[in-house]
Amino acid sequence: MLQPAFSADDEIAMQAAMQQAGLAYAAGEVPVGAVVLDSQGQIIGRGFNRTITDHDPTGHAEIVALRQAAAAVGNYRLPGASVFVTLEPCAMCMGAMLHARISRVVYAATDPKTGACGSVLCVHAYPQLNHQTSVAGGLLATECGDLLRQFFRERRRKPAP
C-alpha cells in the first residue's frame, strides 16, 4: 500500500496532537490527542481523552478538540478544517467529524479494534453520506503507537484496586 505524502506542516500538527496525548497519559487516560486546524493551518481546537476524568463516554480527544474548535469559530460546522489525531478515529468520532464538515482527517496509529478509517469500518467511504472527508493514516505512527503500548503495558503491571 502506498503511503500518503505528508508535509512538514502535517508533522508539526501531529506533534501538537502528540503533546495532547502526553497530557492524557499524565492524567491516567488512554493517551490519545487531537488538534483541529482551520483552513489557514492555525490550531483552533485541542483535546485529549477525558472519558475517565469527566465520566463521559464521548470524551474522546477528537470530540474534545471539535467542541473547542466549534466554540472558537462560533459554529458547529468547520468547513476547510483538518483534524490530526494520534489514533485512528472510532465510528463516533468519524461521525462527529463528518457532521462538522471536516475536510481532512490525518491519524497516526491504526486501531485494529475500533478504527473507523479502514481498520474495522470505513465510515468516510460511504457515498450515501451527505459529506465526505479525505483520510490519511500513518503519520508518526511508530511514536504514537509506542506511547499507547507503553501506557497499556504499565496499566497491566499495576495491581487491581
N, CA, C and O of each residue as an XYZ file, in Angstrom:
644
protein
N       0.838     -1.185      0.000
C       0.000      0.000      0.000
C       0.880      1.244      0.000
O       1.825      1.341      0.782
N       0.575      2.176     -0.860
C       1.337      3.403     -0.983
C       1.026      4.340      0.182
O      -0.137      4.649      0.443
N       2.058      4.786      0.874
C       1.874      5.727      1.973
C       1.624      7.118      1.410
O       2.288      7.517      0.454
N       0.689      7.860      1.974
C       0.454      9.225      1.504
C       1.647     10.108      1.844
O       2.368      9.854      2.809
N       1.842     11.127      1.056
C       2.902     12.088      1.331
C       2.392     13.098      2.351
O       1.303     13.653      2.205
N       3.182     13.321      3.364
C       2.822     14.286      4.392
C       3.798     15.449      4.333
O       4.974     15.266      4.019
N       3.311     16.634      4.633
C       4.152     17.832      4.607
C       4.796     18.057      5.975
O       4.443     17.412      6.962
N       5.738     18.980      6.004
C       6.358     19.368      7.272
C       5.303     19.971      8.203
O       5.360     19.769      9.416
N       4.341     20.710      7.640
C       3.264     21.281      8.459
C       2.391     20.186      9.055
O       1.924     20.302     10.188
N       2.170     19.113      8.281
C       1.405     17.977      8.806
C       2.115     17.377     10.017
O       1.480     17.056     11.022
N       3.428     17.229      9.915
C       4.192     16.648     11.016
C       4.132     17.538     12.255
O       4.031     17.038     13.376
N       4.193     18.840     12.058
C       4.092     19.781     13.186
C       2.721     19.649     13.851
O       2.622     19.650     15.078
N       1.674     19.537     13.050
C       0.325     19.390     13.604
C       0.209     18.074     14.384
O      -0.394     18.045     15.457
N       0.779     16.994     13.856
C       0.703     15.717     14.575
C       1.514     15.783     15.865
O       1.130     15.176     16.864
N       2.620     16.506     15.858
C       3.384     16.672     17.099
C       2.560     17.425     18.144
O       2.663     17.138     19.336
N       1.755     18.372     17.710
C       0.860     19.074     18.643
C      -0.172     18.106     19.204
O      -0.510     18.176     20.386
N      -0.676     17.202     18.367
C      -1.609     16.175     18.844
C      -0.908     15.245     19.834
O      -1.507     14.818     20.821
N       0.354     14.934     19.569
C       1.120     14.076     20.482
C       1.307     14.742     21.843
O       1.307     14.065     22.871
N       1.465     16.068     21.854
C       1.563     16.779     23.132
C       0.270     16.594     23.928
O       0.304     16.415     25.145
N      -0.854     16.638     23.240
C      -2.138     16.413     23.901
C      -2.218     14.980     24.441
O      -2.731     14.750     25.536
N      -1.711     14.030     23.669
C      -1.698     12.633     24.122
C      -0.871     12.498     25.400
O      -1.213     11.722     26.293
N       0.207     13.252     25.478
C       1.023     13.241     26.692
C       0.253     13.742     27.908
O       0.441     13.241     29.017
N      -0.615     14.733     27.700
C      -1.451     15.231     28.803
C      -2.435     14.152     29.258
O      -2.693     14.000     30.452
N      -2.979     13.406     28.296
C      -3.880     12.301     28.642
C      -3.134     11.258     29.454
O      -3.639     10.772     30.467
N      -1.944     10.916     29.016
C      -1.104      9.929     29.705
C      -0.881     10.361     31.155
O      -1.054      9.571     32.083
N      -0.499     11.614     31.333
C      -0.234     12.140     32.677
C      -1.471     12.115     33.559
O      -1.363     12.012     34.781
N      -2.652     12.209     32.945
C      -3.913     12.197     33.703
C      -4.439     10.783     33.930
O      -5.488     10.610     34.551
N      -3.727      9.771     33.437
C      -4.179      8.396     33.603
C      -5.209      7.967     32.578
O      -5.852      6.929     32.732
N      -5.366      8.761     31.536
C      -6.290      8.451     30.445
C      -5.532      7.745     29.326
O      -4.312      7.873     29.221
N      -6.252      7.002     28.493
C      -5.619      6.413     27.321
C      -5.010      7.556     26.512
O      -5.715      8.503     26.163
N      -3.709      7.485     26.207
C      -3.015      8.628     25.621
C      -3.317      8.854     24.140
O      -2.561      8.448     23.257
N      -4.436      9.509     23.906
C      -4.822      9.917     22.563
C      -5.010     11.420     22.598
O      -5.645     11.963     23.502
N      -4.442     12.089     21.591
C      -4.562     13.531     21.492
C      -4.990     13.934     20.096
O      -4.765     13.208     19.128
N      -5.611     15.104     20.004
C      -6.090     15.607     18.715
C      -5.990     17.121     18.675
O      -6.071     17.800     19.698
N      -5.811     17.628     17.465
C      -5.898     19.066     17.232
C      -6.729     19.295     15.983
O      -6.753     18.471     15.069
N      -7.417     20.444     15.963
C      -8.187     20.873     14.799
C      -7.510     22.124     14.262
O      -7.238     23.065     15.007
N      -7.241     22.125     12.963
C      -6.638     23.266     12.293
C      -7.657     23.882     11.351
O      -8.398     23.170     10.672
N      -7.691     25.216     11.313
C      -8.568     25.889     10.355
C      -7.969     25.799      8.958
O      -6.909     25.200      8.776
N      -8.625     26.379      7.989
C      -8.174     26.271      6.603
C      -6.833     26.979      6.360
O      -6.179     26.730      5.347
N      -6.426     27.854      7.276
C      -5.129     28.517      7.163
C      -4.028     27.769      7.919
O      -2.872     28.192      7.912
N      -4.388     26.657      8.569
C      -3.399     25.860      9.280
C      -3.166     26.257     10.720
O      -2.203     25.805     11.340
N      -4.041     27.104     11.266
C      -3.920     27.527     12.661
C      -4.709     26.583     13.567
O      -5.821     26.181     13.225
N      -4.147     26.234     14.704
C      -4.854     25.359     15.642
C      -5.991     26.145     16.284
O      -5.781     27.198     16.887
N      -7.199     25.607     16.139
C      -8.378     26.245     16.732
C      -9.040     25.351     17.783
O      -9.996     25.762     18.442
N      -8.530     24.130     17.936
C      -9.066     23.229     18.947
C      -8.028     22.199     19.331
O      -7.289     21.693     18.486
N      -7.981     21.894     20.614
C      -7.066     20.882     21.149
C      -7.862     19.982     22.078
O      -8.803     20.422     22.739
N      -7.468     18.714     22.118
C      -8.148     17.826     23.039
C      -7.365     16.566     23.296
O      -6.559     16.129     22.475
N      -7.617     15.992     24.450
C      -7.073     14.678     24.776
C      -8.167     13.885     25.456
O      -9.147     14.446     25.945
N      -7.990     12.569     25.484
C      -9.015     11.713     26.071
C      -9.326     12.154     27.487
O      -8.424     12.417     28.283
N     -10.632     12.232     27.798
C     -11.105     12.661     29.115
C     -12.275     11.793     29.588
O     -13.059     12.217     30.437
N     -12.392     10.593     29.046
C     -13.545      9.756     29.377
C     -13.595      9.401     30.854
O     -14.664      9.425     31.463
N     -12.458      9.075     31.427
C     -12.406      8.690     32.846
C     -12.564      9.927     33.720
O     -13.370      9.938     34.651
N     -11.796     10.964     33.421
C     -11.811     12.201     34.208
C     -13.207     12.812     34.265
O     -13.673     13.227     35.326
N     -13.868     12.861     33.107
C     -15.170     13.518     33.015
C     -16.355     12.565     33.161
O     -17.507     12.996     33.109
N     -16.081     11.276     33.342
C     -17.161     10.276     33.397
C     -18.069     10.428     32.184
O     -19.293     10.488     32.300
N     -17.427     10.490     31.008
C     -18.142     10.813     29.778
C     -17.690      9.882     28.651
O     -16.547      9.974     28.202
N     -18.554      9.000     28.194
C     -18.151      8.093     27.116
C     -17.861      8.808     25.804
O     -17.243      8.225     24.913
N     -18.294     10.062     25.665
C     -17.997     10.818     24.450
C     -16.747     11.687     24.607
O     -16.438     12.476     23.715
N     -16.044     11.560     25.690
C     -14.886     12.400     25.971
C     -13.627     11.989     25.227
O     -12.532     12.058     25.785
N     -13.761     11.565     23.988
C     -12.592     11.220     23.176
C     -11.865     12.491     22.754
O     -12.461     13.565     22.680
N     -10.588     12.357     22.480
C      -9.751     13.503     22.113
C     -10.345     14.301     20.963
O     -10.361     15.532     20.994
N     -10.838     13.592     19.939
C     -11.382     14.282     18.768
C     -12.605     15.110     19.119
O     -12.755     16.234     18.639
N     -13.481     14.562     19.955
C     -14.706     15.263     20.351
C     -14.354     16.504     21.174
O     -14.924     17.575     20.968
N     -13.416     16.352     22.104
C     -12.988     17.485     22.926
C     -12.424     18.586     22.025
O     -12.749     19.760     22.203
N     -11.581     18.211     21.060
C     -10.982     19.200     20.153
C     -12.034     19.833     19.242
O     -11.986     21.036     18.985
N     -12.979     19.036     18.754
C     -14.050     19.584     17.912
C     -14.901     20.584     18.673
O     -15.263     21.631     18.136
N     -15.222     20.269     19.920
C     -16.028     21.191     20.737
C     -15.305     22.514     20.921
O     -15.912     23.580     20.821
N     -14.010     22.442     21.188
C     -13.239     23.671     21.380
C     -13.161     24.469     20.078
O     -13.296     25.692     20.091
N     -12.946     23.783     18.963
C     -12.864     24.465     17.667
C     -14.194     25.116     17.300
O     -14.224     26.256     16.834
N     -15.284     24.398     17.508
C     -16.605     24.941     17.183
C     -16.901     26.176     18.034
O     -17.465     27.152     17.540
N     -16.524     26.132     19.297
C     -16.720     27.296     20.165
C     -15.854     28.469     19.705
O     -16.279     29.623     19.758
N     -14.641     28.164     19.255
C     -13.726     29.228     18.817
C     -14.260     29.966     17.591
O     -14.092     31.180     17.478
N     -14.897     29.246     16.677
C     -15.390     29.900     15.461
C     -16.871     30.264     15.554
O     -17.397     30.958     14.684
N     -17.542     29.795     16.606
C     -18.948     30.134     16.780
C     -19.865     29.397     15.821
O     -20.908     29.921     15.432
N     -19.484     28.186     15.436
C     -20.296     27.401     14.510
C     -19.954     25.931     14.677
O     -18.791     25.577     14.872
N     -20.960     25.082     14.601
C     -20.695     23.646     14.712
C     -20.121     23.071     13.429
O     -19.586     21.963     13.430
N     -20.227     23.809     12.343
C     -19.640     23.372     11.082
C     -18.259     24.003     10.930
O     -18.058     25.192     11.175
N     -17.325     23.163     10.518
C     -15.934     23.592     10.402
C     -15.388     23.283      9.010
O     -14.397     22.563      8.884
N     -16.024     23.819      7.959
C     -15.563     23.514      6.604
C     -14.140     24.009      6.385
O     -13.766     25.092      6.835
N     -13.367     23.208      5.698
C     -11.980     23.561      5.435
C     -11.031     23.177      6.548
O      -9.816     23.289      6.386
N     -11.555     22.726      7.673
C     -10.712     22.359      8.813
C     -10.162     20.948      8.653
O     -10.710     20.117      7.928
N      -9.066     20.709      9.353
C      -8.424     19.396      9.388
C      -8.298     18.945     10.834
O      -8.122     19.762     11.738
N      -8.387     17.643     11.042
C      -8.169     17.056     12.368
C      -6.956     16.148     12.289
O      -6.849     15.310     11.393
N      -6.045     16.321     13.232
C      -4.879     15.446     13.378
C      -5.039     14.725     14.705
O      -5.216     15.361     15.744
N      -4.978     13.404     14.675
C      -5.223     12.609     15.876
C      -4.220     11.470     15.937
O      -3.836     10.915     14.908
N      -3.799     11.125     17.142
C      -2.733     10.141     17.317
C      -3.186      8.694     17.146
O      -2.345      7.803     17.032
N      -4.477      8.443     17.126
C      -5.011      7.095     16.946
C      -6.178      7.154     15.976
O      -6.971      8.094     16.009
N      -6.282      6.165     15.124
C      -7.370      6.101     14.151
C      -8.716      6.317     14.841
O      -9.026      5.632     15.815
N      -9.507      7.248     14.352
C     -10.795      7.551     14.985
C     -11.777      6.380     14.972
O     -11.753      5.530     14.082
N     -12.637      6.365     15.986
C     -13.720      5.384     16.073
C     -14.925      5.892     15.274
O     -14.897      6.995     14.729
N     -15.971      5.085     15.212
C     -17.173      5.448     14.454
C     -17.835      6.715     15.008
O     -18.307      7.551     14.237
N     -17.872      6.861     16.332
C     -18.478      8.050     16.930
C     -17.724      9.308     16.495
O     -18.331     10.297     16.085
N     -16.402      9.256     16.589
C     -15.600     10.431     16.254
C     -15.651     10.735     14.767
O     -15.726     11.902     14.384
N     -15.612      9.711     13.919
C     -15.726      9.953     12.481
C     -17.091     10.548     12.158
O     -17.189     11.449     11.325
N     -18.142     10.059     12.805
C     -19.473     10.631     12.595
C     -19.513     12.092     12.972
O     -20.083     12.905     12.244
N     -18.917     12.441     14.100
C     -18.886     13.844     14.527
C     -18.092     14.697     13.540
O     -18.481     15.825     13.237
N     -16.995     14.164     13.048
C     -16.181     14.927     12.100
C     -16.916     15.132     10.778
O     -16.791     16.187     10.155
N     -17.670     14.142     10.355
C     -18.463     14.296      9.141
C     -19.561     15.338      9.351
O     -19.802     16.168      8.474
N     -20.226     15.302     10.504
C     -21.260     16.301     10.798
C     -20.677     17.710     10.875
O     -21.346     18.682     10.525
N     -19.435     17.820     11.333
C     -18.773     19.118     11.430
C     -18.238     19.598     10.080
O     -17.749     20.722      9.964
N     -18.333     18.746      9.071
C     -17.862     19.069      7.715
C     -16.338     19.227      7.658
O     -15.817     20.045      6.900
N     -15.638     18.438      8.466
C     -14.176     18.429      8.438
C     -13.717     18.012      7.045
O     -14.262     17.068      6.473
N     -12.733     18.698      6.498
C     -12.245     18.405      5.152
C     -11.229     17.269      5.118
O     -11.174     16.498      4.160
N     -10.421     17.178      6.182
C      -9.320     16.212      6.161
C      -9.089     15.671      7.559
O      -9.101     16.412      8.542
N      -8.879     14.359      7.629
C      -8.523     13.692      8.880
C      -7.192     12.991      8.657
O      -7.032     12.229      7.703
N      -6.240     13.255      9.542
C      -4.940     12.595      9.492
C      -4.734     11.926     10.845
O      -4.827     12.573     11.888
N      -4.455     10.632     10.820
C      -4.216      9.919     12.070
C      -2.860      9.238     12.028
O      -2.273      9.046     10.963
N      -2.377      8.879     13.201
C      -1.061      8.239     13.320
C      -1.218      6.724     13.317
O      -1.111      6.089     12.268
N      -1.467      6.149     14.475
C      -1.523      4.697     14.635
C      -2.901      4.152     14.259
O      -3.922      4.799     14.493
N      -2.912      2.964     13.680
C      -4.181      2.308     13.376
C      -4.763      1.712     14.646
O      -4.041      1.442     15.605
N      -6.068      1.510     14.646
C      -6.759      0.896     15.773
C      -7.503     -0.344     15.272
O      -8.616     -0.237     14.756
N      -6.890     -1.513     15.426
C      -7.486     -2.735     14.883
C      -8.759     -3.192     15.600
O      -9.424     -4.121     15.141
N      -9.105     -2.552     16.717
C     -10.308     -2.950     17.456
C     -11.510     -2.062     17.173
O     -12.635     -2.553     17.090
N     -11.283     -0.746     17.022
C     -12.420      0.156     16.819
C     -12.198      1.188     15.719
O     -13.009      2.103     15.569
N     -11.141      1.067     14.962
C     -10.821      2.050     13.935
C     -11.873      2.127     12.845
O     -12.278      1.109     12.283
N     -12.312      3.344     12.551
C     -13.380      3.556     11.564
C     -12.887      4.253     10.303
O     -13.668      4.856      9.567
N     -11.577      4.163     10.060
C     -10.995      4.733      8.841
C     -10.380      3.632      7.984
O      -9.516      3.892      7.146
N     -10.830      2.411      8.201
C     -10.347      1.302      7.399
C      -9.966      0.063      8.178
O      -9.968     -1.031      7.614
N      -9.638      0.190      9.456
C      -9.229     -0.989     10.222
C     -10.399     -1.924     10.514
O     -10.280     -3.136     10.330
N     -11.519     -1.381     10.964
C     -12.721     -2.175     11.239
C     -13.858     -1.731     10.318
O     -14.512     -2.547      9.668
N     -14.069     -0.445     10.280
C     -15.064      0.175      9.405
C     -14.365      1.212      8.544
O     -13.210      1.565      8.783
N     -15.082      1.693      7.543
C     -14.552      2.755      6.688
C     -15.672      3.790      6.517
O     -16.215      3.965      5.426
N     -15.999      4.465      7.613
C     -17.153      5.359      7.676
C     -17.098      6.450      6.609
O     -18.114      6.754      5.984
N     -15.950      7.026      6.399
C     -15.829      8.148      5.459
C     -16.022      7.740      4.001
O     -16.161      8.602      3.133
N     -16.031      6.460      3.726
C     -16.089      5.990      2.335
C     -17.510      5.734      1.830
O     -17.685      5.331      0.680
N     -18.517      5.957      2.659
C     -19.892      5.716      2.235
C     -20.375      6.872      1.360
O     -20.543      7.988      1.849
N     -20.598      6.614      0.075
C     -21.023      7.702     -0.818
C     -22.431      8.214     -0.507
O     -22.800      9.303     -0.946
N     -23.223      7.440      0.248
C     -24.577      7.862      0.597
C     -24.580      8.995      1.621
O     -25.567      9.721      1.739
N     -23.492      9.147      2.357
C     -23.430     10.216      3.355
C     -23.374     11.568      2.654
O     -22.843     11.682      1.549
N     -23.922     12.583      3.300
C     -24.014     13.895      2.657
C     -22.719     14.699      2.722
O     -22.666     15.816      2.207
N     -21.699     14.164      3.332
C     -20.401     14.840      3.356
C     -19.311     13.784      3.314
O     -19.420     12.741      3.959
N     -18.274     14.051      2.563
C     -17.117     13.186      2.539
C     -15.909     13.969      3.031
O     -15.854     15.195      2.929
N     -14.959     13.243      3.557
C     -13.716     13.845      4.018
C     -12.569     12.981      3.544
O     -12.723     11.770      3.383
N     -11.427     13.589      3.319
C     -10.263     12.790      2.967
C      -9.617     12.293      4.258
O      -9.626     12.980      5.279
N      -9.065     11.104      4.192
C      -8.459     10.475      5.360
C      -7.093      9.928      4.965
O      -6.943      9.306      3.913
N      -6.101     10.163      5.815
C      -4.762      9.615      5.612
C      -4.238      9.133      6.955
O      -4.432      9.794      7.975
N      -3.589      8.009      6.956
C      -3.057      7.456      8.198
C      -1.580      7.154      8.103
O      -1.004      7.086      7.017
N      -0.980      6.973      9.267
C       0.400      6.540      9.341
C       1.407      7.612      9.691
O       2.590      7.306      9.841
N       0.983      8.864      9.827
C       1.921      9.940     10.153
C       2.373      9.809     11.607
O       1.556      9.904     12.523
N       3.664      9.592     11.819
C       4.264      9.385     13.151
C       3.605      8.217     13.889
O       3.443      8.245     15.109
N       3.231      7.197     13.125
C       2.537      6.035     13.684
C       3.373      5.300     14.721
O       2.842      4.867     15.744
N       4.650      5.154     14.478
C       5.505      4.413     15.415
C       5.551      5.108     16.765
O       5.376      4.468     17.801
N       5.787      6.414     16.758
C       5.882      7.163     18.007
C       4.568      7.121     18.788
O       4.566      6.901     19.999
N       3.463      7.331     18.093
C       2.162      7.334     18.763
C       1.791      5.939     19.242
O       1.252      5.781     20.338
N       2.074      4.937     18.437
C       1.803      3.558     18.835
C       2.639      3.145     20.030
O       2.156      2.440     20.915
N       3.900      3.583     20.064
C       4.771      3.256     21.198
C       4.215      3.830     22.498
O       4.254      3.162     23.531
N       3.698      5.053     22.462
C       3.127      5.664     23.665
C       1.920      4.859     24.155
O       1.769      4.623     25.353
N       1.076      4.445     23.230
C      -0.091      3.633     23.608
C       0.335      2.290     24.197
O      -0.211      1.854     25.210
N       1.311      1.635     23.563
C       1.786      0.337     24.070
C       2.390      0.494     25.461
O       2.149     -0.333     26.341
N       3.176      1.552     25.664
C       3.773      1.800     26.975
C       2.683      1.998     28.030
O       2.771      1.444     29.126
N       1.672      2.777     27.707
C       0.581      3.038     28.640
C      -0.098      1.735     29.060
O      -0.299      1.496     30.251
N      -0.451      0.895     28.093
C      -1.159     -0.346     28.425
C      -0.247     -1.360     29.111
O      -0.714     -2.147     29.934
N       1.044     -1.352     28.785
C       1.995     -2.218     29.477
C       2.056     -1.830     30.953
O       2.023     -2.699     31.824
N       2.144     -0.532     31.237
C       2.170     -0.058     32.624
C       0.862     -0.367     33.337
O       0.863     -0.747     34.508
N      -0.238     -0.206     32.645
C      -1.551     -0.482     33.241
C      -1.679     -1.956     33.639
O      -2.227     -2.267     34.697
N      -1.178     -2.859     32.800
C      -1.246     -4.293     33.121
C      -0.385     -4.653     34.316
O      -0.693     -5.600     35.041
N       0.702     -3.901     34.532
C       1.609     -4.185     35.648
C       1.044     -3.737     36.994
O       1.405     -4.287     38.035
N       0.168     -2.748     36.976
C      -0.380     -2.220     38.229
C      -1.345     -3.232     38.851
O      -2.144     -3.855     38.152
N      -1.260     -3.384     40.169
C      -2.224     -4.278     40.822
C      -3.647     -3.691     40.767
O      -3.834     -2.477     40.842
N      -4.611     -4.557     40.637
C      -6.013     -4.113     40.601
C      -6.386     -3.495     41.941
O      -5.917     -3.952     42.983
N      -7.235     -2.447     41.927
C      -7.629     -1.777     43.187
C      -8.537     -2.657     44.033
O      -8.957     -2.249     45.116
